[in-house]
Amino acid sequence: MKKILSFLFICTFILGYSQKKELTIEDAVLGYYKGLYPSSLTSLQWVQNSENYVFQKENEFVFTDANTKKIVNKITLEDVQKEYPTLKRLPQLQEINATSLTFRNVNSIEVFNYITNSKISTIFFDVNAENSEYNSKAKAIAYTLKNNLFIANATSSKIAVTEIEDKTIVSGQAIHRSEFGIVKGTFWSPEGNYLAFYQKDESNVTDYPLVDINTYPASLKNIKYPMAGQGSERAKIGIFNLKTQTTSYLDIDTSDEHYLTNLSWTPDEKYVLVAEINRGQNHYWYNRYNVETGKKVNTLFEETNDKWTEPEFDAVFIPKSTTNFLWFSERDGFMNLYQYTTEGKLVKQLTNFKWVVTGILGFDTSGKNVFITGTSQDARETHTFKVNIKTGKYIKLTTENGTHNTQLNSNGNYLIDSYSNLNTPNTTKIITTKNGKTNVIYTAENPLKDYNLGTTEFVTLKGNDATNLYTRVIKPANFDATKKYPVLIYVYGGPHAQMVTNSWLGGASLWMPAFATLENYIIFTLDNRGSANRGFAFESIIHRNLGNAEIEDQLTGVDYLKSLNYVDSERIAINGWSYGGFMTTSLMLRNPGMFTTAVAGGPVIDWKYYEVMYGERYMDTPQENPEGYEKTKVANYIKNLDGKMLIIHGSVDPVVVPQHSMTLLQEAVKQKVQIDFFTYPMHEHNVRGVDRVHLVEKMLKYIVEKNK
């Protein structure tokens, strides 16, 4: 009888296992649309100046009191449609407070009173508007049309901030190729009386030709692209006074092409603070300017570094103070917080962590505590902390291992904490910041539970300099340690990026575990020196010598793989995009015979063809560092190709311009070396949308066919 029961159990187990679904590459690539990533509460956010949070559930907004845990209000689609009958779904919220919600409706900003179900105001703006930014205190929206900046309010849809015919002068958009933490080009003052904006003069920047094949005949599309060592843009900061409707400019001379960033207003709207970085990016000055006169008042402080300085965060003023603010600096080796006054006095170094502070969430109502995010001791994680501004003492508020994404309510009493890790798809809780008590409000199911997939593991290796190197290993389903498996190394390796994180799938794209099981592969990723969130020494080792320390660390990973009995050392392929494309081609060509196959997308082939702001930070100019540029030039090593290599490039890539791949192909022809090439017509730096399925399938098919 026992034998029969055992047999039945085994049969049931096998049957259940065999009924697991196969995850295709197409479904994996389109995973967000297929419901294959962990679900979450839609539009989850705090209601301003309250302890209520709101989220969307089907066709209604649900309001919940964080203290009582009770639902206190609901807004249905039908409620909103009474005033806005053309709405087909609940709008995406821009702001929400105790009585009203603000949202964009085609070419208008709408403010709706959800208590009385009535329209409060409508602001119309140009239907072709871009880079829009609404401000509730000004009751106005800033936006750009082509190269100029405009404002719309209740009385006018198009108030000109700039009216410049010269198309090389661009206002209200992000400048400096969005380096130095720049993500936008407009900055409303605290009370909404002024609008500060970036302006760039690109007349000194060379035109770069891209071809639009969708016209008859094909047409030339020139973009402004500042290549390393060549002319760069010149920046200005404008100030628009909403009361007088006049525009003035801060008195800053940027004829030397130095950079302007980290723009902040003082709470009294009298001054603007701005970091000014020399083009060499090894020296910056933090300056205060008078808004009324445009003149510099003082330099608060300055920083220098033999490698680079890179201020990335705006000043954050302490509540109830117009003079005291917090500043991010990496001067002691890790990103920490420092307290300064607007007179330039260093009050204290607030944090002294040997790990990286990544952001400021806000303060409590007393102004005694600031809430910050950072890596804590494990650089693969992100956590939230409460720091006492007077003493510097801190409390870790997120206790579970993993990557936490948190939102602080207005008075600092509660956090919304959404987190994941290798074993947790997504959990959302409310944390009481006073005592750390938690209330789980959402737990996502594993969306992959019905699929036949393998495992993802973390392994820590020691680099040649004894540095910890974090890696991710993805194994196929039915993994058998007695068998030999081919390997795909997925690499990025560049600054400001981290591939291995303690999050769902370990930071991997969904196609990776799908491919691992479909083709019985090991997929391996390592974060080498130069990558993010490990401190300045770890990141800056790459200065003037891109591709050296990174390759050394990646080869440490290869050595580890070869030490595993279940790895087929003769079948190792490598793949990466952008900086990862540079790494892929460099690893393949500078280590002949180590890899059988390489697929590089949008690769940087020659750093002198890359942009000024990024390229010169890490490599200096080609004139200053000719040896470094020559050593990193991938085409110099094309004659070493031993194996198969596919290069992929978007035909109108404005980031890593097609010239990179073309010069590699040119040298391959010259050296009589056979390589493969594929272009995605009219795609930019990456292939997005449904065409991405074609891209991933092409890459993986090539790897399977050639990695033999």
C-alpha positions in Angstrom: 0.0 0.0 0.0 2.9 2.4 0.9 4.5 1.7 -2.5 1.2 2.5 -4.3 0.8 5.8 -2.4 4.4 6.7 -3.0 3.9 6.0 -6.7 0.8 8.1 -6.8 2.6 11.0 -5.1 5.5 10.8 -7.6 3.1 10.7 -10.5 1.1 13.7 -9.1 4.3 15.6 -8.6 5.6 14.9 -12.1 2.2 15.7 -13.6 2.1 19.0 -11.7 5.6 19.9 -12.7 5.0 19.0 -16.3 1.9 21.3 -16.4 4.0 24.3 -15.7 3.9 26.8 -18.6 6.8 27.7 -20.8 7.7 31.4 -20.8 8.5 32.5 -24.3 10.9 35.2 -25.2 8.1 37.3 -26.7 6.0 37.1 -23.6 9.0 37.9 -21.4 9.9 41.0 -23.4 6.3 42.2 -23.3 6.0 41.1 -19.7 4.7 44.4 -18.4 1.8 44.2 -20.8 1.3 40.5 -20.2 0.9 40.8 -16.4 4.2 39.0 -15.8 5.7 41.5 -13.5 4.5 41.9 -9.9 1.4 44.0 -9.5 1.1 47.0 -7.3 -1.4 49.6 -6.1 -2.0 52.0 -9.0 -1.4 55.7 -8.5 -0.5 55.2 -4.9 0.5 58.5 -3.2 -0.1 60.6 -0.1 -2.8 63.3 -0.1 -1.0 66.6 0.5 -1.0 67.9 4.1 -2.8 64.9 5.5 -2.4 61.4 6.8 -4.5 59.9 4.0 -3.2 58.0 1.1 -5.0 57.3 -2.2 -4.8 54.7 -4.9 -6.8 53.7 -7.9 -8.9 50.5 -7.7 -10.6 49.8 -11.0 -12.7 52.9 -11.8 -12.4 54.7 -8.4 -9.8 56.5 -6.3 -9.8 55.1 -2.8 -8.8 57.2 0.2 -7.5 55.6 3.4 -6.6 57.1 6.8 -3.1 55.8 7.7 -3.9 56.1 11.4 -7.3 54.5 11.6 -6.7 52.2 8.6 -10.2 53.0 7.5 -11.5 54.1 4.0 -12.6 57.7 4.3 -13.6 58.6 0.8 -14.0 57.3 -2.8 -14.1 59.1 -6.1 -15.6 57.2 -9.0 -15.0 57.8 -12.7 -18.7 58.7 -13.0 -18.2 61.5 -10.4 -15.4 63.0 -12.5 -17.2 62.5 -15.8 -20.1 64.7 -14.7 -17.7 67.7 -15.3 -15.5 66.0 -17.8 -17.7 63.8 -20.0 -15.0 63.0 -22.6 -12.8 61.2 -20.0 -12.7 57.5 -20.7 -10.7 56.5 -17.6 -9.6 58.0 -14.3 -7.0 60.6 -15.0 -3.3 60.4 -13.9 -3.0 62.7 -10.9 -0.5 65.5 -10.8 -1.5 66.8 -7.4 -4.1 65.8 -4.8 -5.0 67.6 -1.5 -7.8 67.4 1.0 -10.4 68.9 -1.4 -9.2 68.8 -5.0 -7.3 66.8 -7.5 -5.3 68.2 -10.4 -4.8 66.4 -13.7 -3.9 67.0 -17.3 -6.7 66.6 -19.9 -5.3 66.7 -23.5 -4.2 70.4 -23.7 -5.5 71.6 -20.3 -4.7 71.4 -16.6 -7.9 70.7 -14.7 -8.5 71.3 -11.0 -11.5 69.4 -9.7 -13.2 69.7 -6.3 -14.0 66.1 -5.4 -16.0 67.1 -2.3 -18.6 69.1 -4.2 -17.9 67.3 -7.5 -17.4 70.6 -9.3 -14.8 72.1 -11.6 -12.5 74.7 -9.9 -10.4 75.9 -12.8 -9.1 75.1 -16.3 -5.8 76.2 -17.8 -5.5 75.7 -21.5 -2.1 75.5 -23.2 -0.8 74.8 -26.7 -1.6 71.2 -27.9 2.0 70.8 -29.1 3.4 71.7 -25.7 6.4 69.8 -24.4 8.4 69.8 -21.1 5.3 71.0 -19.2 5.5 71.7 -15.4 2.4 72.9 -13.4 2.6 74.9 -10.2 -0.4 75.1 -7.9 0.8 78.2 -6.1 1.3 80.1 -9.4 -1.8 78.5 -10.8 0.1 78.3 -14.1 1.9 75.8 -16.3 5.3 76.3 -17.9 5.9 74.6 -21.3 8.1 74.7 -24.3 7.3 75.0 -28.0 10.3 74.1 -30.2 13.2 76.2 -28.8 11.1 78.7 -26.7 9.5 78.8 -23.3 5.9 79.8 -22.5 3.5 80.1 -19.5 -0.2 79.5 -19.5 -2.7 80.6 -16.8 -6.4 81.1 -16.4 -6.4 84.2 -18.5 -3.9 83.3 -21.2 -2.8 80.1 -22.9 0.5 81.4 -24.3 2.5 84.0 -22.4 6.0 84.2 -23.9 8.9 83.9 -21.5 11.3 83.8 -24.5 10.8 84.7 -28.1 14.1 83.8 -29.8 14.2 83.1 -33.5 17.7 81.7 -33.4 17.0 77.9 -33.3 20.5 77.3 -31.7 19.3 79.0 -28.5 17.0 76.7 -26.6 15.1 77.7 -23.4 13.3 75.7 -20.7 14.7 72.3 -21.6 17.3 70.1 -19.9 20.8 71.2 -20.7 24.3 69.5 -20.7 22.9 66.3 -22.2 21.1 65.7 -18.8 24.3 65.1 -16.9 25.0 66.3 -13.4 21.5 65.2 -12.2 19.7 67.5 -14.6 16.3 66.1 -15.6 14.4 69.3 -16.6 14.8 72.9 -17.6 12.2 74.9 -15.5 12.2 75.7 -11.8 9.2 77.4 -10.1 10.1 79.5 -7.0 8.7 78.3 -3.7 5.7 80.7 -3.7 5.2 80.6 -7.5 6.1 84.3 -8.1 9.0 83.5 -10.4 10.1 80.8 -12.9 13.8 80.1 -13.3 14.9 78.3 -16.4 17.9 76.9 -18.2 18.9 78.2 -21.6 21.6 76.8 -23.9 23.4 78.4 -26.8 24.3 75.5 -29.2 25.8 77.7 -31.9 29.3 76.4 -31.1 28.1 72.8 -31.2 28.7 70.8 -34.5 25.7 69.5 -36.4 25.6 65.8 -36.6 23.7 64.2 -39.6 21.1 61.5 -39.1 18.9 60.3 -42.0 15.1 60.0 -42.0 14.2 57.1 -44.4 10.5 57.6 -44.0 10.4 60.6 -46.3 10.4 60.5 -50.1 13.2 60.8 -50.8 15.1 60.3 -47.5 15.9 63.5 -45.7 18.7 64.9 -43.5 18.0 65.4 -39.9 20.7 67.3 -38.1 21.1 67.2 -34.4 23.5 69.2 -32.2 26.0 66.7 -30.8 29.0 68.0 -28.8 31.8 65.5 -29.2 34.7 65.2 -26.8 37.3 67.8 -27.3 35.1 69.9 -29.6 32.8 72.9 -29.1 30.2 72.6 -26.4 27.0 74.5 -25.4 27.0 77.7 -23.4 24.5 77.9 -20.6 22.5 80.7 -19.0 19.8 80.9 -16.3 16.8 83.1 -16.9 14.3 84.4 -14.4 10.7 85.2 -15.4 8.8 87.5 -13.1 5.1 86.6 -13.2 3.9 89.9 -11.8 5.8 92.1 -14.2 5.9 89.5 -17.0 9.5 90.3 -17.7 12.5 88.0 -18.3 16.0 88.7 -16.9 19.2 86.7 -16.7 21.7 85.9 -14.0 25.0 87.6 -14.6 27.1 84.5 -15.4 29.8 84.3 -18.1 29.9 80.9 -19.6 32.0 81.8 -22.7 34.5 79.2 -21.3 31.7 76.5 -21.7 31.5 75.7 -18.0 28.5 73.9 -16.7 25.5 75.2 -14.6 23.5 72.7 -12.5 21.8 72.0 -9.2 19.6 75.1 -9.4 17.8 75.8 -6.1 15.7 78.7 -4.8 16.0 80.0 -1.3 12.6 79.8 0.5 12.2 83.6 0.5 12.6 83.7 -3.3 15.4 86.3 -3.0 18.3 84.1 -4.2 19.1 81.3 -6.6 21.8 78.8 -5.7 23.7 77.2 -8.6 26.7 74.8 -8.9 29.2 76.0 -11.6 31.6 73.3 -12.9 34.6 73.9 -15.0 34.6 72.1 -18.3 37.4 69.8 -17.0 34.9 68.8 -14.3 37.5 68.7 -11.5 36.4 71.9 -9.8 33.1 73.4 -8.9 31.9 76.5 -7.1 28.6 76.7 -5.3 27.4 80.3 -5.9 24.5 82.4 -4.7 22.9 85.0 -7.0 20.5 87.9 -6.2 17.3 87.4 -8.2 16.5 91.1 -8.4 19.9 92.2 -9.7 21.2 89.0 -11.3 24.6 89.6 -9.6 26.6 87.0 -7.7 26.4 87.5 -3.9 29.0 85.0 -2.8 30.6 81.6 -3.3 29.4 79.4 -0.5 32.1 76.8 -1.0 34.0 75.0 -3.7 35.3 71.5 -4.3 38.2 70.0 -6.3 39.3 66.5 -7.2 42.1 65.1 -9.2 39.6 62.9 -11.1 36.2 64.6 -11.2 33.6 66.5 -9.3 30.0 65.8 -10.1 27.4 67.5 -8.0 24.1 65.8 -8.7 21.6 67.1 -6.1 19.9 70.4 -5.4 20.2 72.1 -2.1 17.4 71.1 0.3 16.4 73.8 2.9 15.6 72.9 6.4 12.0 73.8 7.4 11.4 77.2 8.9 14.8 78.4 7.7 15.7 80.6 4.8 19.4 80.2 5.3 20.2 76.6 6.4 20.2 73.8 3.9 21.5 70.3 3.3 24.0 69.5 0.5 25.1 66.2 -1.0 28.9 65.7 -1.4 31.2 62.7 -2.1 34.2 64.6 -0.7 34.9 62.0 2.0 34.7 59.1 -0.4 30.9 58.3 -0.1 27.9 60.5 -0.8 27.0 62.1 2.5 25.0 65.1 3.7 26.4 68.4 4.9 24.7 71.3 6.6 25.5 74.8 5.2 24.3 78.4 5.5 23.7 80.7 2.6 26.7 82.7 3.9 28.9 79.7 3.2 29.4 78.5 6.7 29.7 74.7 7.1 27.6 74.0 10.2 28.4 70.2 10.3 28.7 67.0 8.3 25.3 65.5 9.1 26.0 62.0 8.0 29.3 60.1 8.0 28.4 56.8 6.4 30.7 54.4 4.6 27.9 53.8 2.2 25.9 55.9 -0.2 23.1 58.4 0.6 20.9 58.4 -2.5 18.2 61.0 -1.7 16.1 63.1 0.7 12.4 62.4 1.1 11.5 65.3 3.4 11.3 66.4 7.1 8.9 66.0 10.0 6.8 69.0 11.0 9.2 70.0 13.8 12.1 70.2 11.3 14.2 68.2 13.7 14.5 65.1 11.6 15.2 64.5 7.9 14.2 61.3 6.1 16.8 60.0 3.7 17.4 57.0 1.4 20.6 55.1 1.0 22.2 51.7 0.4 23.1 50.9 4.0 25.7 48.2 4.4 24.7 46.2 1.4 25.1 48.2 -1.8 22.6 45.9 -3.6 19.8 47.3 -1.4 18.0 50.6 -0.9 16.6 51.6 2.5 15.1 54.6 4.3 16.4 56.3 7.5 15.3 59.0 9.9 18.2 61.3 10.9 18.2 63.8 13.7 19.6 67.0 12.3 21.0 68.2 15.6 22.8 65.0 16.7 23.2 63.1 13.5 21.8 59.9 15.1 19.8 57.8 12.8 17.2 55.0 12.7 16.7 52.6 9.9 13.0 52.5 9.2 12.9 49.8 6.5 13.8 46.5 8.1 13.3 43.8 5.4 16.2 43.0 3.1 15.7 44.3 -0.4 15.1 47.4 -2.5 12.7 49.8 -0.9 10.8 52.6 -2.7 9.3 55.0 -0.1 7.1 58.1 0.0 6.9 60.4 3.1 3.7 62.1 3.9 3.7 65.9 4.5 4.1 65.9 8.2 6.7 63.1 8.3 4.5 60.8 10.4 4.1 58.0 7.9 5.9 56.3 5.0 4.5 54.3 2.1 7.1 51.5 1.6 6.9 49.4 -1.5 9.7 46.8 -1.6 10.9 43.6 -3.3 13.8 41.2 -3.0 14.7 37.9 -4.6 11.9 36.1 -2.7 9.3 38.9 -2.5 7.6 40.1 -5.7 6.2 43.3 -4.2 4.9 44.2 -0.7 3.6 47.6 0.3 3.2 48.7 3.8 2.6 51.9 5.9 5.4 52.6 8.4 4.8 54.8 11.4 8.0 56.8 11.6 7.8 57.5 15.3 7.9 53.9 16.4 8.5 51.8 13.3 5.2 50.0 13.5 4.0 48.7 10.1 0.7 47.9 8.4 0.8 45.8 5.2 -1.7 47.2 2.7 -0.8 45.2 -0.4 1.0 41.9 -1.2 1.6 40.9 -4.8 1.4 37.3 -5.9 4.3 35.8 -7.7 3.3 36.4 -11.4 5.6 33.6 -12.5 4.4 30.9 -10.2 2.8 28.9 -13.0 5.9 29.0 -15.3 8.7 26.5 -15.5 11.7 28.7 -14.5 15.0 28.1 -12.8 16.7 30.0 -9.9 18.5 33.3 -9.4 21.3 33.5 -6.9 23.8 36.0 -5.7 27.5 35.2 -5.5 30.2 37.6 -4.1 33.7 37.3 -5.6 37.0 38.9 -4.6 38.6 41.2 -7.2 42.3 41.2 -7.8 42.5 44.1 -5.3 40.4 42.2 -2.7 37.3 44.3 -3.5 34.0 42.6 -3.2 32.4 42.1 -6.6 28.6 41.3 -6.6 27.3 38.9 -9.2 24.0 37.3 -10.2 23.7 33.8 -11.5 20.6 32.6 -13.3 20.2 28.8 -13.7 17.7 27.0 -15.8 14.8 24.8 -14.6 15.8 21.2 -14.2 19.4 22.3 -13.4 21.7 19.3 -13.0 25.1 20.0 -11.5 26.5 16.9 -13.2 25.9 18.4 -16.6 27.8 21.1 -18.6 26.0 24.3 -19.4 26.9 27.1 -21.9 27.1 30.6 -20.4 25.8 34.0 -21.5 27.5 36.9 -19.7 25.3 40.0 -19.7 27.4 43.1 -19.0 27.0 46.8 -18.6 29.8 47.9 -16.4 29.6 51.7 -16.7 29.1 54.6 -14.3 25.7 55.4 -12.8 24.4 51.9 -13.3 24.0 48.8 -11.2 22.9 45.5 -12.6 22.9 43.3 -9.5 20.3 44.4 -6.9 18.4 42.6 -4.2 15.1 43.1 -5.9 12.6 41.0 -7.9 14.6 38.8 -10.4 17.8 40.3 -8.8 17.6 43.2 -11.2 17.5 41.0 -14.3 15.2 41.5 -17.3 12.5 38.8 -17.6 13.9 37.5 -20.8 17.0 36.3 -18.9 15.4 33.5 -16.8 13.1 32.7 -19.8 16.2 32.2 -22.1 18.1 30.3 -19.4 15.3 27.6 -19.2 14.4 27.6 -22.9 18.0 27.0 -24.0 19.5 25.4 -20.9 21.9 28.3 -20.3 23.6 29.9 -17.3 23.3 33.7 -17.4 25.9 35.6 -15.4 26.2 39.3 -14.5 28.9 41.1 -12.5 29.0 44.7 -11.3 32.6 45.7 -11.9 34.6 48.6 -10.5 33.2 51.8 -12.1 29.6 50.9 -11.5 27.3 52.7 -9.1 26.6 52.9 -5.3 30.0 51.6 -4.1 31.7 54.9 -3.2 34.1 57.2 -5.1 37.2 55.0 -5.0 35.3 52.1 -6.5 33.7 54.2 -9.2 36.6 56.5 -10.1 39.2 53.8 -10.8 38.2 54.1 -14.4 39.4 57.7 -14.8 41.3 58.2 -18.1 41.4 54.5 -18.7 37.9 53.2 -19.5 37.8 49.5 -20.0 40.8 48.5 -17.9 39.6 47.9 -14.4 36.2 46.9 -15.7 37.7 44.2 -18.0 39.9 42.9 -15.2 36.9 42.4 -12.9 34.8 40.8 -15.6 37.6 38.3 -16.2 37.6 37.5 -12.5 34.0 36.5 -13.2 35.0 34.4 -16.1 37.6 32.6 -13.9 34.9 31.9 -11.4 32.6 30.5 -14.1 35.4 28.3 -15.4 36.0 26.9 -11.9 32.4 25.5 -11.8 32.1 21.9 -12.8 28.8 22.5 -14.5 30.0 25.3 -16.8 31.1 24.5 -20.3 34.3 26.7 -20.5 34.4 26.3 -24.3 30.9 27.9 -24.7 30.9 31.3 -23.1 29.1 34.2 -24.9 28.8 37.8 -24.0 26.2 40.5 -24.6 25.7 44.2 -23.6 24.2 47.5 -24.8 25.7 51.0 -24.9 28.5 51.0 -22.3 27.8 47.3 -22.2 28.3 47.3 -26.0 31.7 48.9 -25.4 32.5 46.3 -22.8 31.2 43.4 -25.0 33.4 44.3 -28.0 36.4 45.1 -25.8 36.2 41.8 -23.9 35.8 39.9 -27.1 38.6 41.6 -29.0 41.1 42.2 -26.2 40.8 38.6 -24.9 40.8 36.4 -28.1 39.7 32.9 -27.7 38.0 33.4 -24.3 34.5 34.0 -25.7 33.0 32.2 -28.7 30.3 34.8 -29.4 29.6 38.4 -28.8 26.5 40.5 -29.4 27.0 44.3 -28.9 24.2 46.8 -29.1 24.7 50.6 -29.6 28.4 50.2 -28.7 30.8 53.0 -27.9 33.7 52.1 -30.2 35.8 55.3 -30.0 35.3 57.6 -27.0 36.3 60.7 -29.0 33.0 60.3 -30.8 31.0 60.4 -27.5 29.6 63.5 -25.9 31.6 66.2 -24.1 29.9 66.1 -20.7 30.1 62.4 -20.0 33.2 61.6 -22.1 35.5 64.3 -20.7 34.5 63.6 -17.1 35.9 60.1 -17.4 38.5 60.4 -20.1 39.5 64.1 -20.2 39.7 65.4 -23.7 41.3 63.5 -26.6 43.9 66.3 -26.7 44.7 65.8 -23.0 44.7 62.0 -23.0 45.6 60.7 -26.4 47.1 57.5 -25.0 43.9 56.7 -23.1 41.7 57.3 -26.1 43.9 55.2 -28.3 44.0 52.3 -25.8 40.2 52.2 -25.5 39.5 52.4 -29.2 37.8 49.1 -30.0 38.7 49.1 -33.7 42.4 48.8 -32.8 41.7 45.2 -31.8 39.5 44.0 -34.6 42.3 41.9 -36.1 42.1 39.8 -32.9 38.6 38.5 -33.5 38.4 34.8 -32.7 34.8 33.8 -32.8 31.5 35.4 -34.0 30.5 38.9 -33.3 27.2 40.7 -34.1 27.0 44.5 -33.9 23.5 46.1 -33.6 22.8 49.8 -33.9 19.7 52.1 -34.2 20.0 54.0 -37.5 19.1 57.4 -35.8 20.8 56.9 -32.5 21.4 60.4 -31.0 23.3 59.1 -27.9 25.9 56.7 -29.3 25.8 57.9 -32.8 26.0 55.4 -35.7 29.5 56.6 -36.5 30.8 54.3 -33.8 29.7 51.1 -35.4 30.5 52.3 -38.9 34.1 52.9 -38.0 34.4 49.4 -36.5 32.9 47.9 -39.7 35.3 50.1 -41.8 38.3 48.8 -39.9 37.0 45.2 -40.1 36.8 45.5 -43.9 40.3 47.0 -44.0 41.7 44.2 -41.9 39.7 41.6 -43.9 37.9 40.5 -40.8 34.3 39.1 -41.1 31.8 40.4 -38.5 28.0 40.6 -38.6 25.9 43.8 -38.5 22.2 44.6 -38.1 20.6 48.0 -38.0 17.1 49.0 -36.7 15.8 51.6 -39.1 14.5 54.8 -37.4 15.2 53.5 -33.9 17.2 55.6 -31.5 19.6 54.4 -28.8 17.5 51.4 -27.9 14.8 49.4 -29.6 11.5 50.0 -27.9 7.9 49.0 -28.3 6.9 45.8 -30.1 10.1 45.9 -32.2 12.0 45.0 -29.0 10.8 41.4 -29.4 12.5 41.3 -32.7 15.7 42.6 -31.2 15.9 40.2 -28.2 15.0 37.2 -30.4 17.7 38.2 -32.9 20.3 38.5 -30.2 19.5 35.3 -28.5 19.1 33.3 -31.7 22.6 34.5 -32.8 24.0 33.4 -29.4 22.5 30.0 -29.5 23.6 29.4 -33.1 27.1 30.6 -32.8 28.0 29.7 -29.2 29.0 26.1 -30.1 
